[in-house]
Amino acid sequence: MGGVLLVGIGNRRGQDVARGGPARILLVEGDVTAREFRVIAEDIECPSLSPDEKHIAFKKRFGSGFDAWWQPAVVDLATMTVRQLPESKHIDDQIEWLDDGHLLYAVGHSTSAPLRRADIWTIAIDGGSPSSIFLADAESPAVVRR
């Protein structure tokens, strides 16, 4: 199997999402012609392809409802293995690639809408070093490449 990666709403229990089954957001690898796919990761959001096209970063959800929190993870497209990155803080926005080996993401430190504040953090995808603040009092990282 190979070639196509999709993100979609589905579930692994065969329940009909449109009729009230538990919706899950999945990252899958598949073959559209053969109508086959395999789940690479569940409970994901905000996938982002690396500049060198070798990895996909995303937010992985843990827990549910108001108790849910999001952590950064990366899929190595050569091996289709998922690596959970060593971040203990709840990430709060789209993951963006700083370069081929580092991610940017927002971590909120105030949840009140009128007082909402966040910082942009960075972490290496090899998991070899702890995350660190990249830019204080900022949100929604974006990198322009030419």
C-alpha positions in Angstrom: 0.0 0.0 0.0 1.2 3.5 -0.5 1.1 6.7 -2.3 -1.8 8.6 -0.8 -2.2 10.2 2.6 -5.5 11.5 3.6 -7.0 13.1 6.7 -10.7 12.5 7.3 -13.4 12.0 9.7 -14.1 8.3 10.4 -14.0 5.7 13.0 -12.5 2.3 13.6 -15.6 0.5 14.8 -17.6 0.6 11.6 -20.2 3.0 13.1 -21.9 5.5 10.8 -20.5 8.9 11.8 -23.5 10.7 10.2 -25.9 8.8 12.4 -24.2 9.6 15.7 -21.3 7.2 15.9 -18.2 8.6 17.5 -16.3 10.8 15.0 -12.6 10.4 14.9 -10.1 12.3 12.8 -7.7 9.9 11.1 -4.5 10.1 9.2 -4.5 7.2 6.7 -2.3 5.8 4.0 -4.1 4.3 1.1 -4.6 3.2 -2.4 -7.6 4.9 -3.9 -7.8 2.5 -6.9 -7.8 -0.6 -4.7 -10.0 1.2 -2.1 -7.7 0.2 0.7 -6.3 2.2 3.5 -4.6 1.7 6.8 -4.8 4.1 9.8 -1.4 5.8 10.6 -2.7 8.0 13.5 -6.0 8.7 15.2 -7.3 11.8 16.9 -5.2 14.3 15.0 -5.7 17.8 13.9 -3.8 20.4 11.8 -1.5 18.2 9.7 1.5 20.0 8.1 3.9 18.6 5.5 7.6 19.4 6.2 9.5 21.6 3.7 11.5 18.6 2.5 8.3 16.5 2.3 9.7 13.7 4.5 7.4 14.2 7.5 4.0 15.3 8.5 3.5 17.0 11.8 0.2 17.2 13.6 -1.5 17.8 16.9 -2.6 14.5 18.6 -5.5 14.6 21.0 -5.5 12.9 24.4 -8.6 12.7 26.5 -12.0 14.0 25.4 -14.4 16.9 25.9 -13.3 19.7 28.1 -10.5 17.5 29.5 -8.8 17.0 26.1 -5.3 18.3 25.5 -3.2 18.3 22.3 0.5 17.3 21.9 2.8 17.5 18.9 3.6 14.4 16.9 5.4 13.6 13.6 5.0 10.9 11.0 8.2 9.8 9.2 6.9 9.2 5.6 9.6 6.8 4.7 8.7 4.3 7.5 5.2 5.5 8.4 6.1 5.5 12.1 4.6 8.1 14.4 6.8 9.8 17.0 5.1 11.6 19.9 7.3 14.6 20.8 8.3 15.3 24.4 6.1 18.3 25.1 4.2 18.5 28.4 2.3 21.7 27.6 -1.1 21.7 25.8 -0.5 23.1 22.3 -3.1 25.4 21.1 -2.9 26.2 17.4 -1.7 25.1 13.9 1.7 23.4 13.9 4.1 25.1 11.5 7.5 24.0 10.2 10.4 26.3 11.1 12.7 24.2 9.0 13.1 20.5 8.1 13.8 19.5 11.7 11.9 22.0 13.9 8.3 22.8 14.6 6.6 26.0 15.8 3.3 26.0 17.8 1.4 28.2 20.2 1.0 27.5 23.9 -1.7 29.6 25.6 -1.1 30.9 29.1 -4.5 32.6 29.5 -7.8 31.1 28.5 -10.0 34.1 29.0 -11.0 35.5 25.6 -10.5 39.2 26.4 -7.2 38.5 28.1 -6.0 35.6 25.8 -2.2 35.4 25.6 0.1 32.8 24.1 3.7 32.2 23.2 5.2 30.5 20.2 7.4 27.5 21.1 9.8 25.4 19.1 10.8 21.8 19.4 13.2 19.5 17.3 11.4 16.6 15.7 14.1 14.2 16.8 12.9 14.7 20.3 16.5 15.1 21.5 16.0 18.5 23.3 13.2 20.1 25.3 10.9 22.7 23.8 11.8 26.4 24.2 10.1 29.7 23.7 10.7 31.0 20.2 8.6 34.2 20.4 6.8 35.5 23.5 3.2 37.0 23.3 2.5 35.6 19.9 0.1 33.2 18.2 -0.5 31.3 15.0 3.0 30.8 13.6 3.6 31.2 9.9 6.8 30.7 7.9 7.2 32.2 4.4 9.4 30.1 2.1 10.7 31.2 -1.3 
